[in-house]
Amino acid sequence: MKYLLIPKSNYEDYFFDFFGLILPLKNYSIGFDYYFNVEEINELAKKTNVYVIINKFLHSKEIKEITKELKQLKNIKAYFIEDMGLTSIIPKDQIIIYQNHIINNYESVNYLNNLGYKKCVISNELTLDELKEIKDKTASELYYFLINRNMLLYSKRKLITNYMLNYDINDNKNIMDIKEKVSNHKLLIKEEGNSTVIFNEKIFSALKYQEQINYNYFIININNMNNDEVKEILKNYKNGKINLETDNYFLLNEIGYKVRKDEKM
């Protein structure tokens, strides 16, 4: 199996235990601990397989700006993109469609494949049976977040700042924890620039099921985790078990709010 790592700093020895690195592009990605500029990406691309992730929704002005940066990148294996506007400036064979929560049935995957986008990240909010069905009924190259602190929400608004202003709280922090009342889950909220992301506090792990899922690539994202969590994951991910409290609810329980098969994209 091929494992890709999304690192949380610009260099660590263990990076090169992986098939490749997925590097968040500075100013055009969100929800990570470290962002890589063009020079850092090009330097790492000389040493290992490098993929670039661009998961912000971009305005027209930003599309023009990022076009200049993309032309400077060298030896990139592929680009994980969320904003479909990027399909106008990145060749189809270098695109991996990554639309959080959206790509969750085989008809959507096949629809993208027919358009020429033959690589995509499958949502990790699916059951094992649903994941297997996608593999059995598609010919696309499939990617899957094996370990991740799942992003539950991404907003182009300053949610923490607006909350502080609304309740007249004098605090400049950009990270806060809350407890969601219905599920009783703890959530992590991070404000970055003019946008905000919310993560589940529990780490999602499909490690024990990776043989059953058997996708082309498994992604391990160690961002938004503390040093002890990172050490445990990187030490034991190949063994199929990590000594951490993790969540695999979606793998075993079907949910009803996802896009239906007949809705495609």
C-alpha positions, 0 to 999 in steps of 0.5 A: 500500500502507498502512504502519503503524509501531510506534514506539520513542519518543513522538514523531519527525518520520518517524512521519507518513510512515506511514498510522498508528501502532500504539501499545503500551498501557503495562502491557498490552503486552510486547516493545517499547522504549516504552509509551504511556499514555492521555494520549500516545495521545489526543494522537497520535490528534489528529494521525494514525491511531492503533491500540493494541496490547494483546499481554499475556495478562491476568488477570481483575483486569487485564481490569477495570483495562484496561476503565477505561483503554479508556473514556478512549481517544479516536479510536482506529482499532482495537485489536490484541489477543492475549487473547481476553478483550478481545473482551468489552469491545471492539466487534467492528468495532474488533478486529484479532485478533493471536495470534502464531504462530496465525493461519496458514491461511485456515480460521482466518481464515474462522472468525474472520470468521464470528464477526464478527472481520473483521480479523486479523494473519497469521503471518509464519512462512508461505511466499509460497504460503501467504500468497497462499492466505489472501488468495485464499480469505478476505474479511477485512482482512489485516495482516502484519509486513513488518519485525520482530524476531520474538518467538519466545516469551512467558512469564508467568515471570521467566526471567532472574531465575530463571536467575540465582537457579538458578545463583547469579549476582549480576546484576540485568540484565533483557536477555541474549543467548544462542546457541541450540545447534541452529540456532546462532542468536543470541537476545535475551531481555528480562524485563519485570516478571513476564514474559519475551520472546525474540526472534530476533536476525536482523531478519525482512524481507519487503520484496522480496516485498510486491507478491506478498503484497499485503495490506491493511496492512503493519506495520513494527516498529522496536522492539528495533533499534539506531539504525543499523538504524532509520535504514536501515529508515525511509529505504529501506522503500519502495524494497523493499531495506534494507542490513541482514542480514535473514531471510526463511527462512519465506517460502521454506521450509515448516515443519511445526509450525504449526496445520493447516488442519483444526485451525482455531483 
